[in-house]
Amino acid sequence: MLIDYYLRPSNVARTSPLETAIGYKFLPHTTDAYVQAVGTTTEEAFAYAAVALIDTMCNVSSVAGSMNEKLHVEAPNEVILLYNWLELLLLKFELENRVFSSYSALKITHHSGKLLLDTEASGEFYDKEKHGAKVEVKAVTLHRMEVSRLGNLTVARFVLDL
């Protein structure tokens, strides 16, 4: 079964499941959430990956940007950077009860042989009444995690253990 949901600006037309569209969608998987996030830059793909993670757990469209927090992760390569990024957001949800819906000035840079991701995330404290509850994400996994280029697009794929 293909669950087809894209989060994209309203001016981007819906595409068929076989096309690669800017945004994110859930790919077929028997037990977990297999996500594809696509952007015109690596930063945009990582931002869509973050939104997909939050939208797996609650209704991301109901998250207001009433609190901002600077976030930082680093890694030796793009795959581990994606893992560390999603893991940080999951920990913020689980340990601090925080949900984020947008990421301004998300920037990935190279420094001393490492990739650094910095952003200012907008969100609020999780409220089950307001944000709803979808499924529990137990962990971000490295299984099937990849960051690749398709023409001028960056495609990030990852599995969330539910």
C-alpha angles and dihedrals in degrees: 000000000000116000104202117195126146126188108204141139113284091248093062113091121232113257133202117268090253094061126079109241132183107261129038141294138181114248125209115284129155100226112357138048112270108193134193118195119186131190141163086242134029088248092056092048090051091049090052089047089055092049090049091053092052092043089055090060102035144350101293092190089067094056111106121208095234095133129043127204131180111232129194134182133165137195143165094250143010097265094053089042090056090047093049091046095052092041090054091053092047090050091049088054097045101038104028101027091235128148125187130201105179139029118205123203092000103186132182116199138172119239129165093342094311135103114234125199118197129174144146108241122205120209145103143238113299115258115184091205093054102032100032124216124262115166134334114250106212096185148342108244135206089217108118091351112152142156114204143159124244108184105302093343132093114221121198119188127183143156124235115205107229 
